[in-house]
Amino acid sequence: MTDAVFFVLAGVIVASALGMVQARNLFHAGLALITCFLGVAGIYVLLKSPFIAALQVLIYAGAIAVILLFGFMLTHHVMHTDPHKRFTQQAAGLGAALAMGLVLVVTIAVSPWNKGAQAVPVSDLGSLGQQLLTTYLLPFELASAFLLAALVGAIMIARKEEGPPPA
């Protein structure tokens, strides 16, 4: 039964990822991205890691995707794509995808898989919380500041300029 659920979730993830990159409307691409994130959370549940699944739903499917959709809706000119720019964007995207694929293949080829590596226990949530609020406090706060700056930037870009008041 677990294998069947895994293949269904994998199909949902792949289909939504393909739908995301093929969508002509950025809002629809954002909705496909949320579906992809939820499918990954389902995979985490199958791996018996409910804490990571909850983080996936809260942080990615909840916060980041909603900020993206909010930014898409605020920027009216981004919602409609220019057909002349589409080819150059696709070519650049294909080049970036091929470069990333090459990096992944090389990384997988040279990595020593399971050669003396010990699994890190994830069950101690108390120490994880302690480290997030002590050792990793600065990166944690910087990430939240960057997200806030991106949201404010999207609002400033989308804001309609008001002309001079009528006389």
Summary of the structure (lengths in Angstrom):
residues: 167
radius of gyration: 20.6
end to end distance: 72.5
largest distance: 78.1
contacts: 371
relative contact order: 0.08
helix: 77%
strand: 0%
